[in-house]
Amino acid sequence: MSPIIFPESTHHVIHNMDIRQSNNARIEMAIANFFHAQNIPDAVVESPEFKRLVRQCRHVDSTFVIPSKKKIGGELLDINFANIKEINKANLLKEAAVFGVVIMGDGATIHRMPLLNILAMSVLGGDVRRPIRDCRGIAH
C-alpha cells in the first residue's frame, strides 16, 4: 500500500490535529494519574465542579501560581463557604412560601462541650447544614 500524499497546507492541519490529540492524551493521563495517586473516586471526574475546573484551566497562562495548601484551606475556603452558604440559603427559601421548609436538629455533648446540629430541607431537594454550634454559652 502506498503512502497518501497530502498538499502541504493539509499536511500542516493534520500535523496540528495529531499534536492536539497527543496533548489531549497526555492531559487525560495526568488527570487519571492524579486521581489514582491521591485516591480520589473516579466518579468525581463527572462532577460539575471538576468540569468547571478543567474549563477554567484553559484560560490561565504561564504566570499562574497554584495556590498553597494554606491558601486553599484558609482564605479560599472562607470565600467558598460564604458563596455556597448564600446559594444554599437562596435555594432553600426559593419555594418556602408555598411548600415550607423542614428543620431538624440534634444535640450532643462531646468532652463536656454541648453541641447542636441543624439540618434544613426544602421541596426542591438538597439540604442545608448549618455549622455545628458550641452551646456552652447558652443557659439551661
N, C-alpha and C positions, 0 to 999 in steps of 0.2 A: 504494500500500500504506500503510495507516495504522499509526502507531506503536503498539507494545504498551505498555499501561499496567499497571504493577505496583503492588500495595499498597505503602505507604511502607516497611514493615519489610522486605519482599522486595527493594525497590529498594536499600535500605541494604546488604543482604547482597551483592547483585550488584556494587554500587559497591566494596565491600571486596575482592571477588574480583578486580575489574579492577585495583585498586591492587596486590594481591599479584602478579598476572600482570605488571604493569608493573615492579614491584621485581624479580621473577624475571628478566625480560628484561634489566634493567639489570645485574644481577649476572652473568648469562651473558655479556654483552658485556664487562664488566670483566674477567672471567676470560679470555675469548678475547683481549682486548687485552693483558693481562699476558703470556699465553703467547706471543703473536706478537711483542710488543715485546722480550721477553727471550730470544727464540729457543729456547723450551722445546718439546720434541717434544709434539705433540698427544696421543700415547698416555699421557702422564703423567697426564692428567685421569682415566683409568680405573684408576689405581693405588690400592690400599687406603689408602696414606698420604695422598694428596690428598683422597680422600673423607672420611677421618677429620679432616683439617684443616678442610674445609668444615663438617662437622657440629659441630666444636668452636667454630668462629667464631660459631655461632648463640647461644652461651651467654655471650659477652662483652658488657660494657656500654660506655658512652661513656668510662669511665676507663681502658680497656685501652690500653697503650702498645706499639706494635710494637717488638720487640727490635732493638737496633742490630746492625750487621754485626759489631762487635767481640764482642758477647754471643753472637750466633749461632755465630761462628767460634771462640769460646773456651769459656766456661762451659757453654753449651747443647750444644756439640759434644762436650765431655768427658762430660757426662751421657748423651747419646745413644749415644756409643761404648760406655760401660760397660754400658748397658742391652742394646744389641744384642749385645755380646760375650757376656753371660750367656745371652741367648736362643739364640744360635748354639751355644754350648757345650752347653746342655741338649739342643737338637735333635740335635747331633752324637752325643752319648752316649746318647740315648734307646734305641736298639736296638743299641748297640755290643756288648753282652754276647752277643747272638745272631748278628749279622751281621758284626761287626767294623767297623773304620774303616780307610780308605785314607789314608796320609800321603805326600805328595810334597814334594820340596824342590828348590831351585835356588839357585845361588850366582852372584855376580858381583862384580867389582871395578870401582868407578867412582871415578875420580880418587884412586887409591891407597887407597880405602876398601872393604874386603871386606864384602859384604852377603850375607844369607841370607834367602830367601823360603820360606815353608812353607805348604802347602795341605792341608787335611784334608777328606775327604768321607765320607758315610755312605750307607747304602741308602735312607734317607728323602729323599734329594735335598738340594739346597742344599750349598754348600760353605762352609767357614770358612777365611778367610785370616788368617793371623797377621801382625802388623806386620812390615815389613822390619826385620831386625835388623842393627845395625852390629857386625861381628865383630872389630873392631880389638883388643879386649882378650883375645881367645881365642888361646892359644898353639897354634902349629902342631905 
